[in-house]
Amino acid sequence: MKTTMLCTVGISMKYEKFGHSIDEIVTNMLKYDPITTRDLGAEINSIASILEREALDARKRLIFLVSDTDTARIIGEILEKYFKRHPELSFSNVQKDVIESLNDENPNEFKQRGLRNLVREIGKYIKEYQHELIINATGGYKAQIAFALALGQAVGVPVYYRFERFEHVIELPPLPLSLDISFWLEYNNAFEELRTNPIIEEKEFEKLVGVPYAQLDQKLKMLIDREKINGKNYISLNPMGMVFVQAVDIKAYTYELPQSDVPPEKRLQYSAKESNSIKFFEKHKANIMKIITADFVTRVIISGYSSKYDKPGVRVKQAGDIIKVSYSAKGGTLHMKVQTTARNNDELGIAVKKLQDLMFQ
């Protein structure tokens, strides 16, 4: 049941023509046809058209993604009041979400932070509302529209758009986008590091992927940016890389793996009981139990312990039909083999992602 609309916002609204104060502007706007009056802006025109098509089963919530400019904030406030007050187009809940750094004053900031923040916010709402959501990608910067479209279609959320010369919106047909879980699985630790740390040194990145930058898979290069800062090369996800990572995140979040029929208290096993392993496990039991109690885990085998570690953290990777987890903290690293209910390679990739998310909560 579709009840929620996520709408990108631009600055096409000619609000100055309707009055001076925001209340006066909204009052006067309500007198005009919301579909055909172009001065009302692309957002009102397209939302009215979507509602006329009955694309929503109920008007529960309307969320505006507003760019980080003074004009966009004003338009966001007008839109919020307009869709609260309109007698025929009102929603039960209307809110605006200003996307930090999404402005065209600083191109690097727009690219490195603004679009990343936009993709992250869209991903958040897709996870929160899942099957209730549609996306109206009519308003905003061209890049803003493109990434809303790409992320929505990558995870199967209906996306609507109103072309400038069209009177009505159209639902954009699905693109032939394939979400390659096996590709994510191959580089999952690098993707996870870049998701939590927006920029890392190239040498650290090379350790994560296991090859020098020059030998990287071209598909991976398409998802990252490389830049030199103070004489050192750094790697970050580009906006399309953020779309890919968010799409995997959403798929893993929404995908239900088969439930384990092994009780949590019977899942832990030591391949060789060794005092340091037991001592380390007991010290960090609260965190490690997140893995053991996951509802898709059937067995966790403590396979080894090392007193050496580079830095605190978790590494999760596929190894055949099991998952290897290395948990590092002050005092050493505990190595585990995790068996799950995953029935194929895609489900194994989803299990890896779910374990990563559990450990980074």
KEKE-3310 file (N, C-alpha, C; in steps of 0.2 Angstrom, whole numbers, plus 5000, padded with zeros to 4 digits):
npx = (5004:5004:5008:5016:5026:5041:5050:5060:5067:5067:5071:5061:5049:5039:5038:5038:5028:5016:5014:5021:5024:5026:5014:5004:5008:5006:4992:4987:4992:4984:4973:4975:4975:4983:4990:4991:4996:5011:5019:5018:5027:5038:5037:5024:5016:5019:5016:5003:4998:5002:4994:4982:4982:4981:4991:4995:4988:4984:4985:4997:5010:5021:5037:5049:5064:5075:5086:5102:5101:5096:5085:5079:5076:5066:5056:5054:5048:5036:5030:5028:5018:5008:5004:4999:4988:4980:4964:4961:4972:4980:4991:4992:5004:5017:5033:5050:5066:5082:5095:5111:5125:5121:5122:5126:5136:5149:5157:5165:5162:5148:5149:5156:5151:5137:5129:5132:5126:5113:5110:5111:5101:5090:5091:5089:5075:5069:5073:5065:5052:5050:5040:5029:5032:5034:5044:5045:5054:5055:5059:5073:5092:5100:5108:5104:5091:5095:5101:5092:5083:5091:5094:5081:5076:5086:5082:5069:5059:5045:5047:5043:5041:5041:5042:5048:5040:5029:5012:5008:5014:5025:5027:5042:5049:5056:5074:5087:5095:5106:5109:5123:5127:5137:5149:5149:5152:5165:5172:5168:5173:5181:5171:5163:5172:5173:5161:5159:5170:5172:5184:5199:5216:5226:5235:5230:5217:5222:5226:5214:5208:5217:5225:5236:5232:5233:5230:5216:5200:5190:5177:5176:5183:5175:5166:5173:5182:5198:5210:5223:5230:5239:5251:5248:5239:5221:5206:5189:5171:5162:5147:5139:5145:5140:5127:5127:5132:5122:5111:5114:5114:5100:5094:5099:5094:5080:5079:5073:5082:5081:5076:5086:5086:5093:5095:5101:5110:5116:5125:5138:5155:5171:5185:5197:5200:5207:5216:5218:5209:5197:5197:5198:5186:5176:5179:5174:5162:5149:5148:5151:5141:5131:5133:5132:5118:5111:5097:5099:5110:5118:5129:5144:5160:5174:5190:5203:5215:5224:5237:5241:5235:5229:5221:5206:5191:5180:5181:5173:5171:5168:5170:5170:5157:5155:5156:5169:5174:5184:5187:5193:5201:5207:5220:5220:5215:5201:5197:5184:5173:5158:5143:5128:5110:5110:5106:5112:5124:5121:5112:5122:5130:5121:5120:5133:5133:5122:5128:5139:5132:5126:5137:5142:5133)
npy = (4994:5010:5025:5036:5049:5054:5069:5077:5094:5109:5126:5131:5137:5152:5161:5174:5181:5179:5186:5193:5189:5173:5166:5174:5172:5158:5157:5164:5156:5145:5148:5144:5133:5118:5110:5115:5128:5135:5144:5140:5131:5116:5106:5107:5106:5093:5085:5087:5081:5068:5064:5065:5055:5045:5038:5036:5026:5031:5047:5048:5053:5066:5070:5082:5085:5096:5108:5115:5130:5147:5151:5139:5134:5143:5140:5127:5129:5135:5125:5115:5122:5124:5111:5106:5114:5114:5110:5099:5092:5089:5082:5070:5071:5082:5086:5094:5091:5097:5096:5095:5104:5103:5112:5124:5132:5129:5118:5106:5103:5101:5089:5080:5080:5085:5078:5065:5066:5068:5055:5047:5051:5048:5034:5032:5035:5026:5014:5015:5017:5008:4998:5007:5018:5031:5039:5056:5063:5076:5089:5100:5100:5094:5083:5079:5075:5064:5055:5052:5045:5035:5028:5025:5016:5006:4999:4996:5005:5014:5028:5044:5057:5073:5079:5095:5100:5093:5090:5082:5070:5056:5038:5033:5020:5004:5004:4994:4990:4980:4974:4970:4959:4950:4957:4967:4959:4955:4966:4970:4975:4986:4994:4996:5002:5014:5019:5022:5030:5044:5047:5040:5036:5031:5020:5013:5010:5001:4991:4986:4981:4973:4974:4985:5002:5004:4992:4990:4984:4989:4992:4994:5006:5015:5018:5026:5040:5048:5058:5070:5076:5087:5081:5067:5053:5051:5041:5041:5037:5040:5049:5040:5028:5029:5027:5014:5007:5011:5005:4991:4991:4994:4983:4972:4976:4974:4961:4945:4933:4915:4908:4903:4887:4883:4885:4900:4897:4886:4888:4892:4887:4880:4878:4874:4874:4887:4896:4910:4914:4911:4920:4932:4932:4932:4944:4953:4949:4954:4961:4952:4942:4948:4943:4929:4928:4932:4930:4922:4915:4899:4893:4897:4897:4898:4900:4904:4915:4930:4940:4951:4966:4978:4989:4994:4985:4977:4964:4956:4943:4933:4915:4903:4893:4898:4911:4922:4930:4943:4949:4963:4971:4981:4971:4961:4950:4941:4926:4920:4908:4908:4900:4900:4902:4905:4901:4902:4911:4925:4926:4923:4934:4944:4940:4943:4957:4960:4955:4964:4976:4973:4973:4986:4994)
npz = (5000:4995:5003:5006:5000:4993:4989:4978:4979:4970:4963:4955:4958:4957:4968:4972:4965:4971:4983:4998:5012:5019:5023:5016:5003:5002:5004:4992:4982:4984:4976:4963:4949:4953:4944:4931:4933:4930:4937:4950:4952:4949:4959:4965:4954:4949:4960:4962:4950:4951:4962:4956:4947:4956:4962:4975:4988:5000:5008:5018:5022:5017:5011:5009:5001:5003:4995:5001:5002:5004:4996:4993:5005:5009:4999:5003:5015:5011:5003:5012:5020:5011:5007:5018:5020:5009:5002:4995:4992:5003:5015:5029:5036:5034:5030:5030:5024:5025:5015:5019:5013:5000:4988:4975:4976:4980:4970:4973:4986:4984:4977:4984:4997:4997:4988:4992:5005:5001:4995:5006:5014:5006:5005:5019:5021:5012:5018:5030:5026:5016:5007:5006:4999:4987:4974:4970:4958:4952:4955:4958:4957:4942:4944:4957:4954:4946:4954:4964:4955:4951:4963:4968:4958:4958:4969:4967:4970:4965:4953:4949:4937:4930:4914:4907:4897:4897:4903:4912:4925:4922:4926:4927:4917:4923:4924:4916:4928:4938:4954:4959:4970:4972:4967:4977:4988:4985:4988:5000:5013:5010:5004:5016:5025:5018:5018:5032:5034:5026:5018:5014:5016:5001:5002:5013:5008:4997:5005:5009:4998:4992:4981:4971:4967:4953:4948:4950:4948:4935:4936:4950:4950:4944:4954:4964:4969:4967:4974:4977:4991:5000:4995:4996:4991:4991:4994:4990:4991:4976:4971:4964:4968:4981:4979:4975:4987:4996:4990:4991:5005:5008:5002:5009:5022:5020:5016:5020:5028:5029:5045:5059:5066:5076:5093:5101:5112:5109:5099:5099:5097:5100:5091:5096:5112:5120:5132:5130:5120:5125:5136:5129:5122:5133:5138:5128:5126:5125:5113:5104:5105:5098:5085:5087:5092:5081:5070:5059:5060:5062:5068:5077:5076:5086:5080:5082:5089:5090:5097:5090:5082:5070:5071:5081:5077:5065:5053:5040:5029:5015:5014:5004:5008:5021:5033:5037:5052:5059:5074:5081:5095:5109:5115:5106:5093:5088:5079:5069:5063:5054:5052:5042:5038:5024:5007:4995:4984:4983:4995:5004:5003:5007:5021:5025:5024:5034:5045:5046:5048:5060:5069:5068:5074)
capx = (5000:5008:5005:5021:5029:5047:5050:5066:5065:5072:5069:5057:5043:5040:5034:5037:5022:5010:5014:5027:5025:5024:5006:5001:5010:5002:4985:4986:4993:4979:4967:4976:4975:4990:4993:4993:4999:5018:5023:5018:5033:5038:5035:5016:5013:5020:5013:4995:4997:5003:4988:4976:4983:4979:4997:4995:4982:4982:4990:4999:5016:5025:5043:5053:5071:5077:5094:5105:5101:5091:5079:5076:5073:5059:5052:5052:5043:5030:5028:5026:5012:5003:5001:4995:4982:4976:4958:4960:4979:4983:4993:4992:5010:5021:5040:5055:5073:5087:5101:5117:5130:5118:5121:5130:5141:5156:5156:5168:5157:5142:5150:5159:5146:5130:5126:5132:5121:5106:5109:5111:5094:5085:5092:5086:5068:5067:5073:5060:5045:5050:5034:5024:5035:5035:5048:5044:5061:5055:5062:5080:5097:5100:5112:5099:5086:5098:5103:5085:5080:5095:5093:5074:5075:5090:5079:5062:5054:5042:5049:5039:5045:5037:5046:5046:5035:5023:5007:5007:5019:5025:5031:5048:5050:5063:5080:5091:5100:5107:5112:5128:5129:5144:5154:5150:5155:5172:5176:5164:5177:5183:5165:5161:5176:5172:5154:5159:5175:5171:5190:5204:5223:5226:5238:5225:5212:5225:5227:5208:5206:5222:5229:5238:5227:5233:5227:5209:5194:5187:5170:5177:5186:5169:5162:5177:5186:5205:5212:5229:5229:5246:5256:5246:5233:5216:5201:5182:5166:5159:5140:5137:5147:5136:5120:5128:5132:5115:5106:5115:5112:5093:5092:5101:5090:5074:5078:5073:5085:5078:5077:5090:5082:5097:5095:5108:5115:5120:5128:5145:5159:5178:5189:5203:5199:5213:5214:5218:5203:5191:5198:5196:5179:5173:5180:5171:5156:5143:5148:5152:5135:5127:5134:5129:5111:5108:5092:5100:5116:5117:5135:5150:5166:5180:5195:5209:5216:5231:5238:5242:5230:5231:5217:5200:5186:5178:5182:5169:5172:5165:5175:5166:5150:5155:5159:5175:5174:5189:5185:5199:5200:5213:5222:5221:5210:5198:5195:5178:5169:5151:5138:5122:5105:5110:5105:5115:5129:5118:5110:5128:5132:5116:5122:5139:5131:5119:5133:5143:5128:5125:5143:5144:5128)
capy = (5000:5017:5030:5041:5052:5058:5073:5082:5101:5114:5133:5134:5141:5159:5163:5182:5183:5178:5190:5195:5185:5166:5165:5177:5168:5151:5159:5166:5150:5140:5150:5143:5126:5116:5106:5119:5134:5134:5148:5137:5127:5109:5102:5107:5103:5086:5081:5087:5076:5061:5062:5064:5048:5040:5033:5034:5023:5036:5052:5048:5058:5070:5072:5086:5085:5103:5109:5119:5137:5151:5151:5132:5134:5147:5136:5121:5131:5136:5119:5112:5125:5123:5104:5105:5118:5113:5107:5093:5089:5089:5075:5070:5073:5085:5088:5096:5089:5101:5091:5099:5105:5102:5119:5124:5138:5125:5112:5101:5102:5098:5083:5076:5080:5086:5072:5059:5067:5066:5048:5044:5053:5044:5028:5031:5035:5020:5008:5017:5016:5002:4997:5012:5024:5032:5045:5061:5066:5081:5096:5100:5100:5088:5077:5077:5071:5058:5050:5050:5041:5029:5024:5022:5011:5001:4995:4994:5010:5018:5034:5048:5063:5077:5083:5102:5102:5088:5093:5077:5066:5049:5034:5030:5013:5002:5003:4987:4990:4974:4975:4964:4957:4946:4962:4970:4954:4954:4972:4973:4978:4992:4998:4997:5007:5021:5021:5025:5035:5046:5048:5036:5036:5026:5014:5009:5007:4996:4985:4983:4978:4968:4976:4992:5006:5004:4986:4989:4982:4995:4993:4998:5013:5019:5020:5029:5046:5048:5065:5071:5081:5088:5076:5060:5051:5048:5038:5041:5035:5045:5049:5033:5023:5029:5024:5007:5005:5012:5000:4985:4992:4993:4976:4968:4977:4972:4954:4941:4926:4909:4908:4897:4882:4881:4889:4903:4894:4880:4889:4893:4881:4882:4873:4872:4878:4890:4901:4917:4914:4911:4926:4938:4931:4934:4952:4956:4945:4958:4963:4945:4939:4950:4938:4922:4928:4934:4925:4918:4911:4892:4891:4902:4893:4902:4897:4906:4921:4933:4946:4957:4969:4985:4994:4991:4985:4970:4962:4951:4941:4926:4910:4897:4893:4901:4918:4923:4936:4945:4955:4966:4976:4981:4965:4956:4948:4934:4924:4916:4905:4909:4897:4904:4899:4907:4896:4904:4916:4931:4926:4924:4941:4948:4938:4946:4964:4960:4954:4970:4981:4972:4974:4993:4997)
capz = (5000:4994:5007:5007:4994:4994:4984:4978:4978:4966:4964:4949:4960:4956:4974:4973:4961:4975:4989:5002:5018:5017:5023:5010:4997:5002:5003:4985:4978:4984:4972:4956:4947:4955:4939:4925:4934:4930:4942:4957:4953:4947:4964:4966:4948:4949:4966:4960:4944:4954:4966:4951:4944:4961:4963:4982:4991:5005:5009:5025:5023:5011:5013:5004:5001:5001:4995:5006:5000:5007:4992:4993:5012:5008:4995:5007:5020:5007:5001:5018:5022:5005:5007:5025:5020:5002:5004:4991:4991:5009:5018:5036:5039:5029:5033:5025:5026:5022:5014:5021:5008:4993:4985:4969:4977:4980:4966:4977:4992:4982:4974:4990:5003:4996:4984:4997:5010:4998:4994:5012:5016:5002:5008:5026:5020:5009:5023:5035:5023:5011:5002:5006:4997:4980:4974:4964:4956:4947:4956:4960:4952:4937:4948:4962:4951:4943:4959:4966:4951:4951:4969:4968:4953:4960:4974:4965:4972:4959:4953:4945:4934:4925:4910:4907:4892:4899:4908:4918:4927:4920:4930:4923:4917:4926:4920:4917:4933:4942:4960:4959:4977:4972:4967:4983:4992:4984:4990:5005:5018:5007:5004:5023:5027:5014:5020:5038:5034:5019:5014:5017:5012:4996:5005:5017:5003:4994:5009:5010:4992:4991:4975:4970:4964:4946:4946:4952:4944:4932:4939:4956:4949:4942:4960:4968:4967:4969:4974:4980:4997:5004:4993:4997:4987:4995:4990:4993:4986:4972:4972:4961:4973:4987:4977:4975:4993:4999:4987:4994:5012:5008:5000:5015:5027:5018:5014:5026:5027:5033:5052:5061:5070:5082:5099:5102:5118:5107:5092:5100:5097:5100:5087:5100:5118:5122:5137:5128:5116:5130:5140:5125:5121:5139:5139:5123:5125:5123:5106:5100:5106:5092:5079:5089:5092:5075:5069:5053:5061:5065:5072:5077:5078:5087:5076:5083:5093:5089:5101:5086:5078:5067:5075:5083:5072:5063:5046:5038:5022:5013:5012:5002:5011:5027:5033:5042:5055:5063:5079:5084:5100:5113:5118:5101:5087:5089:5073:5070:5057:5055:5047:5042:5034:5017:5003:4989:4985:4985:5002:5008:5003:5012:5028:5027:5026:5040:5051:5047:5051:5068:5073:5068:5077)
cpx = (5004:5004:5010:5025:5035:5049:5056:5063:5070:5069:5065:5051:5044:5035:5033:5031:5016:5009:5021:5028:5023:5017:5002:5002:5006:4995:4983:4987:4988:4973:4969:4976:4982:4993:4995:4996:5007:5022:5022:5024:5032:5035:5027:5013:5013:5016:5005:4994:4998:4997:4982:4976:4982:4985:4998:4988:4979:4987:4993:5005:5019:5031:5047:5060:5074:5084:5096:5106:5095:5085:5076:5073:5066:5054:5049:5047:5036:5026:5024:5019:5006:5000:4998:4988:4977:4970:4958:4967:4983:4985:4993:4998:5014:5027:5045:5062:5078:5093:5108:5122:5127:5116:5127:5135:5148:5155:5159:5164:5151:5143:5152:5154:5139:5126:5126:5127:5114:5105:5108:5103:5089:5085:5088:5078:5066:5067:5067:5053:5044:5044:5029:5026:5035:5040:5046:5051:5061:5059:5070:5085:5097:5103:5107:5094:5089:5099:5097:5082:5084:5094:5086:5074:5080:5087:5072:5057:5051:5044:5045:5043:5040:5042:5043:5040:5028:5018:5006:5013:5019:5028:5036:5049:5056:5068:5083:5097:5100:5111:5117:5130:5136:5150:5155:5153:5162:5176:5172:5167:5179:5177:5163:5165:5175:5165:5154:5165:5175:5178:5195:5211:5223:5229:5234:5220:5215:5225:5220:5206:5211:5226:5231:5232:5227:5230:5220:5205:5191:5180:5170:5179:5180:5165:5166:5180:5193:5207:5219:5228:5236:5250:5254:5239:5227:5210:5194:5177:5163:5151:5137:5139:5142:5129:5121:5128:5125:5110:5107:5113:5104:5091:5094:5096:5083:5073:5078:5076:5081:5080:5081:5085:5087:5097:5102:5113:5118:5124:5136:5149:5167:5182:5195:5202:5206:5212:5213:5211:5197:5191:5196:5189:5175:5173:5175:5164:5150:5142:5148:5145:5130:5127:5130:5122:5107:5103:5093:5107:5115:5123:5140:5155:5172:5186:5202:5210:5224:5231:5240:5236:5232:5227:5210:5195:5184:5179:5177:5170:5169:5171:5172:5159:5149:5157:5164:5174:5180:5187:5191:5198:5207:5215:5223:5215:5208:5195:5189:5176:5162:5147:5131:5116:5105:5110:5109:5120:5126:5115:5116:5130:5128:5118:5128:5137:5127:5123:5137:5139:5127:5131:5145:5138:5130)
cpy = (5006:5022:5036:5043:5056:5062:5078:5089:5105:5121:5136:5138:5149:5162:5170:5185:5183:5182:5191:5190:5178:5164:5168:5174:5161:5152:5160:5160:5145:5142:5147:5135:5123:5112:5110:5126:5134:5138:5145:5132:5119:5104:5101:5104:5096:5082:5081:5082:5069:5059:5061:5057:5042:5035:5032:5031:5028:5041:5053:5053:5060:5072:5076:5086:5091:5104:5115:5126:5141:5151:5144:5132:5138:5143:5130:5123:5132:5130:5115:5115:5123:5116:5102:5109:5117:5108:5100:5089:5088:5082:5076:5072:5076:5088:5090:5094:5093:5097:5096:5098:5104:5109:5119:5130:5135:5119:5105:5098:5099:5091:5078:5075:5080:5080:5066:5060:5065:5059:5044:5045:5049:5037:5027:5031:5028:5014:5009:5015:5011:5002:5002:5018:5024:5038:5050:5065:5072:5087:5095:5100:5093:5082:5075:5073:5064:5053:5048:5044:5034:5024:5021:5016:5005:4996:4994:4999:5014:5025:5038:5055:5067:5081:5090:5103:5097:5091:5088:5073:5059:5045:5031:5023:5010:5002:4996:4988:4983:4976:4969:4963:4954:4951:4965:4966:4954:4960:4975:4977:4985:4997:5000:5003:5014:5023:5024:5030:5038:5047:5044:5036:5030:5020:5010:5006:5001:4990:4981:4979:4973:4969:4983:4996:5005:4997:4985:4987:4989:4997:4996:5005:5018:5022:5024:5036:5045:5055:5065:5077:5081:5082:5069:5059:5048:5046:5039:5038:5041:5045:5042:5028:5023:5026:5017:5004:5005:5007:4993:4985:4991:4986:4971:4969:4974:4965:4950:4934:4921:4910:4902:4893:4880:4886:4893:4900:4888:4881:4890:4887:4883:4876:4870:4876:4880:4896:4908:4919:4915:4918:4932:4938:4934:4941:4956:4953:4948:4960:4957:4942:4942:4946:4931:4922:4930:4928:4921:4914:4904:4890:4896:4898:4897:4898:4899:4913:4923:4939:4952:4959:4976:4990:4991:4991:4978:4970:4956:4949:4934:4922:4904:4898:4896:4908:4919:4930:4937:4951:4957:4972:4976:4974:4959:4955:4941:4932:4919:4914:4905:4905:4900:4900:4901:4901:4896:4909:4923:4932:4927:4931:4946:4946:4942:4954:4964:4959:4961:4975:4980:4974:4982:4997:5001)
cpz = (5000:4998:5008:5001:4996:4988:4984:4976:4975:4968:4958:4951:4960:4962:4975:4970:4965:4981:4992:5008:5015:5018:5018:5004:4996:5000:4996:4981:4978:4979:4965:4955:4948:4949:4933:4926:4935:4936:4949:4958:4951:4953:4965:4960:4947:4954:4964:4955:4947:4958:4961:4948:4949:4962:4970:4984:4997:5006:5016:5026:5017:5014:5008:5006:4998:5001:5000:5004:5003:5003:4993:5000:5012:5005:4999:5012:5017:5005:5007:5020:5017:5006:5014:5024:5014:5004:5000:4990:4997:5011:5026:5039:5033:5033:5028:5028:5022:5021:5014:5015:5000:4990:4979:4970:4977:4976:4970:4983:4990:4980:4980:4996:5002:4993:4989:5002:5007:4997:5000:5015:5013:5004:5015:5025:5017:5014:5028:5032:5018:5006:5002:5002:4989:4980:4968:4963:4951:4948:4958:4954:4948:4941:4953:4960:4949:4948:4963:4962:4951:4957:4970:4964:4955:4965:4973:4968:4966:4959:4947:4943:4929:4921:4909:4902:4893:4904:4914:4919:4923:4925:4926:4923:4920:4922:4921:4922:4937:4948:4961:4966:4977:4971:4973:4988:4991:4987:4997:5011:5016:5007:5011:5026:5024:5016:5027:5039:5027:5015:5018:5013:5007:4998:5009:5013:4999:4998:5010:5004:4989:4985:4975:4966:4956:4943:4948:4946:4941:4935:4946:4955:4947:4948:4965:4965:4970:4969:4978:4985:5000:5002:4993:4993:4992:4991:4994:4988:4982:4973:4969:4965:4979:4985:4977:4982:4997:4996:4990:5002:5012:5007:5006:5021:5026:5017:5020:5024:5031:5041:5054:5066:5076:5087:5100:5107:5115:5100:5093:5101:5097:5096:5091:5106:5120:5126:5135:5124:5120:5134:5136:5124:5127:5140:5134:5121:5122:5116:5102:5100:5100:5086:5081:5090:5086:5072:5063:5054:5064:5069:5071:5080:5080:5085:5078:5087:5091:5094:5097:5083:5076:5071:5077:5077:5070:5055:5045:5031:5021:5012:5011:5005:5018:5027:5039:5045:5060:5068:5083:5089:5104:5116:5112:5096:5088:5082:5073:5063:5058:5050:5048:5038:5026:5013:4996:4990:4987:4992:5006:5009:5007:5019:5030:5029:5032:5046:5052:5050:5059:5072:5073:5071:5083)
residu = (MET:LYS:THR:THR:MET:LEU:CYS:THR:VAL:GLY:ILE:SER:MET:LYS:TYR:GLU:LYS:PHE:GLY:HIS:SER:ILE:ASP:GLU:ILE:VAL:THR:ASN:MET:LEU:LYS:TYR:ASP:PRO:ILE:THR:THR:ARG:ASP:LEU:GLY:ALA:GLU:ILE:ASN:SER:ILE:ALA:SER:ILE:LEU:GLU:ARG:GLU:ALA:LEU:ASP:ALA:ARG:LYS:ARG:LEU:ILE:PHE:LEU:VAL:SER:ASP:THR:ASP:THR:ALA:ARG:ILE:ILE:GLY:GLU:ILE:LEU:GLU:LYS:TYR:PHE:LYS:ARG:HIS:PRO:GLU:LEU:SER:PHE:SER:ASN:VAL:GLN:LYS:ASP:VAL:ILE:GLU:SER:LEU:ASN:ASP:GLU:ASN:PRO:ASN:GLU:PHE:LYS:GLN:ARG:GLY:LEU:ARG:ASN:LEU:VAL:ARG:GLU:ILE:GLY:LYS:TYR:ILE:LYS:GLU:TYR:GLN:HIS:GLU:LEU:ILE:ILE:ASN:ALA:THR:GLY:GLY:TYR:LYS:ALA:GLN:ILE:ALA:PHE:ALA:LEU:ALA:LEU:GLY:GLN:ALA:VAL:GLY:VAL:PRO:VAL:TYR:TYR:ARG:PHE:GLU:ARG:PHE:GLU:HIS:VAL:ILE:GLU:LEU:PRO:PRO:LEU:PRO:LEU:SER:LEU:ASP:ILE:SER:PHE:TRP:LEU:GLU:TYR:ASN:ASN:ALA:PHE:GLU:GLU:LEU:ARG:THR:ASN:PRO:ILE:ILE:GLU:GLU:LYS:GLU:PHE:GLU:LYS:LEU:VAL:GLY:VAL:PRO:TYR:ALA:GLN:LEU:ASP:GLN:LYS:LEU:LYS:MET:LEU:ILE:ASP:ARG:GLU:LYS:ILE:ASN:GLY:LYS:ASN:TYR:ILE:SER:LEU:ASN:PRO:MET:GLY:MET:VAL:PHE:VAL:GLN:ALA:VAL:ASP:ILE:LYS:ALA:TYR:THR:TYR:GLU:LEU:PRO:GLN:SER:ASP:VAL:PRO:PRO:GLU:LYS:ARG:LEU:GLN:TYR:SER:ALA:LYS:GLU:SER:ASN:SER:ILE:LYS:PHE:PHE:GLU:LYS:HIS:LYS:ALA:ASN:ILE:MET:LYS:ILE:ILE:THR:ALA:ASP:PHE:VAL:THR:ARG:VAL:ILE:ILE:SER:GLY:TYR:SER:SER:LYS:TYR:ASP:LYS:PRO:GLY:VAL:ARG:VAL:LYS:GLN:ALA:GLY:ASP:ILE:ILE:LYS:VAL:SER:TYR:SER:ALA:LYS:GLY:GLY:THR:LEU:HIS:MET:LYS:VAL:GLN:THR:THR:ALA:ARG:ASN:ASN:ASP:GLU:LEU:GLY:ILE:ALA:VAL:LYS:LYS:LEU:GLN:ASP:LEU:MET:PHE:GLN)
# end
